[in-house]
Structure formats: structure tokens, C-alpha cells
Amino acid sequence: MELVTVLGSTGSIGVNTLDVLRRFPDRYSVYALVAGSNTALLADQIREFRPRIAVVADTEAQDRLARQIADLPPNQRPELLSGSAARVAVASASEVDFVLSAIVGVAGLEATYHAIRLGKRVGLANKETLVAGGSLVMAAARASGTEILPVDSEHNGAHQCLRSGRREDVKRLILTASGGPFRNLPKTEFVHVTPAQALNHPTWKMGPRITIDSATLMNKGFEVIEACWLFDFPTSEVDVVVHPQSTVHAMIEFEDGSVMAQVSATDMRMPIQYALTYPAREDAPVPRYDFTTARTWEFYPPDFERFPCLKLAYAAQDAGGSATCTLNAADEIAVEAFLNERISFPGIASLVEETLSRVPNRTPQSVDEVLAIDAESRRTAREVVDRQAVTVGMAKG
């Protein structure tokens, strides 16, 4: 029986992970569930999966969770903990075999890093782990000998494609993007985009931040950065194509011109299960692709002028050092400001660009240094938000 820690159990990836684990009761047992403040859902998960430990964001959430599971017999109640140190502890516990990292934001970096450092098998859905701390994380993976198994559909697809040949024979990696809800919207209309419109993704059901990042293509920029770290590619060998059907998740082109593509339904349980059971493959409860039905697959080049966030991500990865950490922090603040209607949709990219220009680029030597740079970048981004918000207010007036 393998013991699993789920970092971010109440998010969409966490919920899907538990659905996969539900199908293998004789192979996997939940060691710990880690969530933020959604204690109602976490309490339901505790009742079903009976983890040894449950971790929440803070003591207020911990007290609330304790009340919500007070009716359980004492031998069915997990130990309740809160805070970052507790997240690290349950991710790096000696008993744990597999860690699913799906906490949104930089909060997931520290726990995931320590799991990797100690050689745990890690299914990675948390983008910030590699976007903010890629150099440190990959060095830890090399030192411990662990393999990071990507859960994002694009990187998971790339991982599967790369198994089909030798890395030295691969010419380039191609990641697909749905294009988001505004792929055909004239750039002149971007200033009028509302949060409600941006949250209406045509393909995927995701959390607010990642949905906005998909609309700006920043999410695809983060995926380029992740791919460079995961698969050891320079940015010049990682391309993005817009594929509205979101059926082909990734492709690799070999030196001889052959292209290998990974195709599957848009169901996150498939890549989650792939990471969990790797290198074995098991029957998955996902829709099968019917090639006998007439379909159209479209592919378009991304428009870097209409979606400058993608260009900023490429540039940040090429800059090296802490630039991608600042990119991520600034984007999180910008998305929050847009959702609160403090800045415009085009203001997201301009805020990120200005923050990158104001925060010095350096090379972090530890996770603590990464977190310090993240905090500095957020402070700077908030200052830029305040100035942009004043400008937007004047324009409305």
C-alpha cells in the first residue's frame, strides 16, 4: 500500500486526484490532505478518505475544521495542523511515497521542494514550483535521483511523447494552447474586457487565476518556462501553437521531421493517473477518443502583439536568475487587481512588464531567497497597481 499526500486537496486538481485514488483502494491510502480555507469540503474528504493528518492555512481554519469533524469517532479523526511548516512536514514525511502538488501559488513551492529533495515521487501541478524556483528544484531532483512527473495536460503529453524516442533526436517541443476566450477578439476591444468575460473559458473549468492567465496566454508562458526546466530545452526549442479544440496537448518533432503527438480527451484524471501509476498504465475513467467521427483540428501561431504576456514569459526565462519568480509574483497581483476591477485587461501585461523592470534580477541560492524575492516583487507590483488604478479611475471619470 502506497501512502499519498495531496497538497491542495480541495482544488480542482486535488478533487480529481481523490477521484483517481478512489478507484484504487487496495493500492493507495491517503496519508495527508492539505487545503487552504475550504474546510467544509475538506471535512467531507476526511470522512471518506480518513487521512492520518489534515493541514489547513491557519489556526482559524483549523479550529473551524475541528468543529466540523467533531462528530467523528476519535480513531477516525486525523491530526489537525496548520501553516507552511505543517505542509512541509506532510510532504516530506518518511512514510510518504507519492506527493501530488496542486496548491495554487508560491505557497506550494516550499513543501514541493522538500519532497523532491528527499526523493519522493512527485506529481507536479503547481506551476510556481518551477516558474519561481526552477533552478533550485531541478538541482534537488538531480541530487535525490527523483523524477518529477508533470500533471499539467501539456507537460504530461510532452512526457509521454518523449518516451517514444531519444532526447538527443528531438528537434523541438510544441505545446498547444486553446487561445482562451479572446483569440478572435480585436485588440482594440481588449480594454473593454470584463472579469466575467475573461472567466468564461471555452474549454477548461479552472480556478479564477489560471482562467485569467489562460485568457492572457500568461499560463502558456508559464508552461514554456516549466517545459524548459522539466525537459532541459532552451526557449528556442519550445514553440506554442493555438489549438482551439484542445485535443492535441503536446507534440515533439524529431530531427528527421517526424512528429509525435499526444491526443486525449480534456479530462484531468488521465494525466493525474499517469503520474500516479507511472511507468505502468491503468484503465482510466475518461472518455475515449473516437477517430471514426469527422473532426477538425486547427492550429494557428500565437499573436505575441495581442498577447504580450507570452512574450514576457519567454524573455524572463531567457533572462535567467529571479526574473521568472518576479514574473509570476507580478502576474498574481495583476490578475487579482483585474478581477477586482482596479486595472484593465491590457493592464495585466503592462503591470508585469513594469514590475520586471523595477525588481533587480539576481540568482537565489535557497528557497528562502526565492520567497523573499517573491515578496519584494509583490510589494513592487502592488505599488504599480495603485498607480494604474488611479489612471483607470481618471479615465472613467
C-alpha positions in Angstrom: 0.0 0.0 0.0 1.5 3.3 -1.1 0.9 6.4 1.1 -0.1 9.6 -0.7 -0.1 13.3 0.4 -2.3 15.6 -1.6 -1.2 19.2 -1.5 -4.3 21.2 -2.5 -7.0 18.6 -2.0 -10.0 20.9 -2.3 -8.9 22.5 -5.6 -10.0 21.1 -9.0 -6.8 19.0 -9.4 -7.0 17.8 -5.8 -10.6 16.7 -6.2 -9.8 14.9 -9.4 -6.8 13.2 -7.7 -9.0 11.9 -5.0 -11.4 10.6 -7.6 -8.5 8.6 -9.1 -7.4 7.3 -5.7 -11.0 6.2 -5.1 -10.6 3.7 -7.9 -7.5 2.0 -6.3 -8.4 1.4 -2.7 -6.1 -1.6 -2.4 -3.1 0.2 -3.8 -3.1 3.7 -2.4 -4.0 5.2 1.0 -4.2 8.9 1.8 -1.6 10.0 4.4 -2.4 13.7 4.5 -4.8 16.2 2.9 -3.6 19.8 2.6 -6.1 22.6 1.9 -6.5 26.3 2.4 -9.7 27.6 4.0 -12.4 25.4 2.3 -12.9 23.3 5.5 -16.4 22.2 4.5 -15.1 20.2 1.5 -12.0 19.1 3.4 -14.3 17.7 6.2 -16.2 15.6 3.6 -12.9 14.4 2.2 -11.7 13.4 5.7 -14.8 11.4 6.3 -14.3 9.4 3.1 -10.5 9.0 2.8 -9.6 9.0 6.5 -6.1 10.6 6.3 -3.7 10.5 9.2 -3.2 14.3 9.1 -5.1 17.2 7.7 -3.4 20.6 7.2 -5.1 24.0 6.6 -3.9 27.5 6.1 -4.2 28.9 9.6 -5.4 28.3 13.1 -8.8 29.9 12.4 -9.4 27.3 9.6 -8.0 24.6 11.9 -10.5 25.4 14.7 -13.4 25.5 12.2 -12.4 22.1 10.8 -12.2 20.7 14.3 -15.8 21.7 14.9 -16.9 20.3 11.5 -15.5 16.8 12.2 -16.2 16.7 16.0 -18.9 14.0 15.5 -16.4 11.5 14.1 -15.1 8.8 16.5 -11.7 9.7 17.9 -10.0 6.9 16.0 -11.3 8.4 12.7 -10.2 12.0 13.3 -6.9 13.0 11.7 -4.3 15.1 13.5 -5.1 18.7 12.6 -2.2 21.1 11.7 -1.9 24.5 10.0 0.7 26.6 8.3 3.7 26.3 6.0 5.8 24.1 8.4 3.0 21.6 8.5 2.8 21.5 4.7 6.5 20.7 4.5 6.2 18.1 7.2 3.4 16.0 5.5 5.1 16.3 2.1 8.5 15.1 3.4 7.3 12.5 6.0 9.3 9.3 5.7 6.2 7.2 5.3 5.0 9.1 2.2 5.6 7.5 -1.2 3.9 10.0 -3.5 3.1 13.7 -3.3 0.6 15.4 -5.5 1.5 19.1 -5.6 -1.5 21.1 -6.6 -1.5 24.1 -4.2 -2.1 27.3 -6.2 0.5 29.9 -5.9 4.0 30.1 -4.4 2.7 28.6 -1.2 3.2 25.2 -2.7 6.9 25.8 -3.5 8.5 25.0 -0.2 6.7 21.8 0.5 7.2 20.5 -3.0 10.9 21.4 -2.9 11.5 19.4 0.3 9.5 16.4 -1.1 11.8 16.4 -4.2 14.9 16.9 -2.1 14.1 13.8 -0.1 13.4 11.7 -3.2 9.6 11.5 -3.1 7.8 10.7 -6.3 6.1 14.0 -7.1 3.2 14.6 -9.4 3.5 18.3 -10.2 0.5 20.5 -11.0 1.8 23.6 -9.1 3.3 25.9 -11.7 5.1 28.2 -9.3 7.5 25.4 -8.1 9.4 25.6 -11.4 8.4 29.1 -12.5 9.7 30.7 -9.3 12.3 28.1 -8.2 13.2 26.1 -11.3 17.0 26.1 -10.8 16.9 25.0 -7.2 14.1 22.4 -7.7 15.8 20.7 -10.6 19.2 20.7 -8.8 17.4 19.0 -5.9 15.8 16.4 -8.2 19.2 15.6 -9.7 20.7 15.2 -6.3 18.0 12.9 -4.9 17.5 11.0 -8.2 13.8 11.5 -8.2 11.7 12.1 -11.3 9.2 14.9 -11.4 6.1 13.7 -13.1 4.1 16.5 -14.7 0.3 16.6 -14.2 -0.5 19.6 -16.5 -2.0 18.2 -19.6 0.6 19.8 -21.9 3.7 18.7 -19.9 2.1 15.3 -19.3 1.6 14.9 -23.0 5.2 16.0 -23.7 6.5 13.5 -21.1 4.6 10.7 -22.9 5.9 11.8 -26.3 9.5 12.0 -25.1 9.2 8.3 -24.0 8.9 7.4 -27.7 12.5 8.3 -28.7 15.9 9.5 -27.7 16.1 13.1 -26.2 19.1 13.8 -28.4 17.0 13.1 -31.5 14.3 15.7 -30.6 14.5 19.0 -32.5 11.7 20.9 -30.7 8.8 20.6 -28.3 5.4 22.1 -29.2 2.9 23.0 -26.6 -0.7 23.7 -27.6 -2.9 26.5 -26.2 -6.7 26.8 -26.5 -6.2 30.5 -27.2 -8.7 31.4 -24.4 -11.9 33.3 -24.9 -10.4 36.3 -26.8 -8.4 34.6 -29.5 -10.6 36.2 -32.2 -11.4 39.5 -30.3 -9.8 42.6 -31.9 -7.0 44.1 -29.8 -8.9 47.4 -29.7 -11.6 45.7 -27.7 -9.3 44.3 -25.0 -9.6 47.5 -22.9 -13.4 46.8 -22.5 -13.0 43.1 -21.4 -14.7 42.4 -18.1 -13.7 39.9 -15.4 -16.9 37.9 -16.1 -15.9 37.6 -19.8 -12.4 36.6 -19.0 -13.5 33.9 -16.6 -15.6 32.3 -19.3 -13.1 29.8 -20.7 -14.2 27.9 -23.8 -12.6 24.6 -22.9 -11.5 24.1 -19.3 -13.1 24.6 -15.9 -10.4 26.0 -13.7 -9.8 28.4 -10.8 -10.0 32.2 -11.3 -6.3 32.9 -11.6 -5.4 30.2 -14.1 -8.5 31.1 -16.1 -7.4 34.7 -16.4 -3.8 33.6 -17.2 -5.3 31.4 -20.0 -7.1 34.4 -21.4 -3.8 36.5 -21.5 -1.7 33.4 -22.5 0.5 34.0 -19.5 -0.5 30.5 -18.4 1.1 29.2 -21.6 4.1 31.3 -20.9 4.5 29.7 -17.5 4.2 26.3 -19.3 7.0 27.2 -21.6 9.2 28.0 -18.6 8.2 24.7 -16.9 9.0 22.8 -20.0 12.4 24.3 -20.3 13.2 23.1 -16.7 11.4 19.7 -16.9 12.8 18.6 -20.2 16.0 20.6 -20.5 15.1 22.6 -23.5 16.2 26.2 -24.4 13.3 28.5 -25.2 14.4 28.5 -28.8 13.3 24.8 -29.0 9.9 25.2 -27.3 7.1 26.5 -29.5 3.5 27.3 -28.8 0.6 26.8 -31.2 -3.0 27.8 -30.7 -5.2 24.7 -31.0 -8.8 25.7 -30.1 -10.0 22.1 -29.9 -7.5 21.3 -27.0 -7.3 17.7 -28.2 -3.6 17.5 -29.1 -1.9 18.5 -25.9 1.8 18.4 -26.9 4.0 17.4 -29.8 7.6 16.7 -30.4 9.4 17.0 -33.7 12.4 14.7 -34.3 15.5 15.7 -36.4 14.2 13.7 -39.3 10.9 15.7 -39.4 8.7 13.1 -37.8 6.2 14.5 -35.3 4.8 12.6 -32.3 1.6 14.0 -30.7 -0.2 13.1 -27.5 -4.0 13.1 -28.0 -6.7 12.6 -25.4 -10.0 13.9 -24.1 -9.9 17.1 -21.9 -10.2 15.2 -18.6 -7.5 15.9 -15.9 -8.0 12.4 -14.4 -5.9 10.9 -17.2 -2.7 12.9 -16.6 -3.2 12.6 -12.8 -3.4 8.8 -13.1 -0.5 8.7 -15.5 1.7 10.4 -12.9 0.4 8.3 -10.0 0.9 4.9 -11.7 3.9 5.7 -13.9 5.6 3.8 -15.5 2.6 1.5 -15.6 -0.6 2.4 -17.4 -4.0 1.5 -16.0 -7.6 1.8 -17.3 -8.8 5.3 -16.7 -12.4 6.6 -16.3 -12.1 9.1 -19.1 -13.9 9.5 -22.5 -12.2 7.6 -25.3 -11.3 9.5 -28.5 -13.4 8.3 -31.4 -11.3 8.7 -34.6 -14.2 7.5 -36.8 -16.1 10.7 -36.1 -15.4 13.5 -38.5 -13.4 16.2 -36.7 -11.4 19.3 -37.5 -8.1 20.1 -35.8 -7.0 23.7 -36.2 -3.5 25.1 -35.4 -2.5 28.8 -35.5 0.6 30.7 -34.5 0.1 32.8 -31.3 -0.1 36.6 -31.8 2.6 38.0 -29.5 1.5 41.6 -30.1 -2.1 40.9 -29.0 -0.9 38.6 -26.1 2.3 40.2 -24.8 2.3 38.1 -21.6 3.6 35.2 -23.7 6.4 37.3 -25.0 7.3 38.4 -21.4 7.5 34.8 -20.2 9.9 33.8 -23.0 12.0 36.9 -22.2 12.0 36.2 -18.4 13.2 32.6 -18.9 16.0 33.8 -21.2 17.0 36.4 -18.7 17.5 33.7 -16.1 18.0 34.3 -12.4 15.0 35.5 -10.5 13.2 37.1 -13.5 10.6 34.3 -13.7 10.0 34.5 -10.0 9.2 38.2 -10.4 7.1 37.4 -13.5 4.9 35.0 -11.5 4.5 37.3 -8.5 3.7 40.3 -10.6 1.1 38.4 -12.6 -0.6 37.1 -9.5 -1.0 40.7 -8.2 -2.1 41.9 -11.6 -4.8 39.2 -12.0 -6.1 40.0 -8.6 -6.3 43.7 -9.4 -8.1 42.9 -12.7 -10.6 40.7 -11.0 -11.2 43.5 -8.5 -11.7 45.9 -11.5 -8.7 48.1 -10.4 -6.9 47.7 -13.7 -7.9 46.9 -17.2 -7.3 43.6 -19.1 -4.4 45.0 -21.1 -3.1 46.5 -17.8 -2.1 43.0 -16.7 0.7 42.8 -19.2 1.9 46.4 -18.6 1.9 45.9 -14.9 4.0 42.7 -15.2 6.4 44.4 -17.6 6.9 47.4 -15.3 7.4 45.2 -12.2 10.1 43.2 -14.1 11.9 46.4 -14.9 11.9 47.6 -11.3 12.9 44.5 -9.4 16.6 43.7 -9.7 17.4 40.3 -11.2 19.6 38.1 -9.1 20.3 34.3 -8.6 18.6 32.9 -5.5 20.6 30.3 -3.5 17.8 28.9 -1.4 14.1 28.6 -1.2 14.0 31.3 1.5 15.7 33.7 -1.0 13.1 32.8 -3.7 10.3 33.6 -1.2 12.0 36.9 -0.3 12.2 37.9 -4.0 8.6 36.8 -4.4 7.6 39.1 -1.5 9.6 42.0 -2.9 8.1 41.6 -6.4 4.6 41.5 -4.9 5.2 44.8 -3.0 6.5 46.4 -6.2 3.6 45.1 -8.2 1.1 46.5 -5.7 2.7 49.9 -6.0 2.3 49.7 -9.8 -1.3 48.6 -9.3 -2.0 51.7 -7.1 -0.7 54.0 -9.8 -2.6 52.2 -12.7 -5.8 52.2 -10.6 -5.6 55.9 -10.3 -5.1 56.3 -14.0 -8.1 54.0 -14.7 -10.2 55.9 -12.3 -9.3 59.2 -14.0 -10.1 57.7 -17.4 -13.5 56.6 -16.2 -14.2 59.9 -14.7 
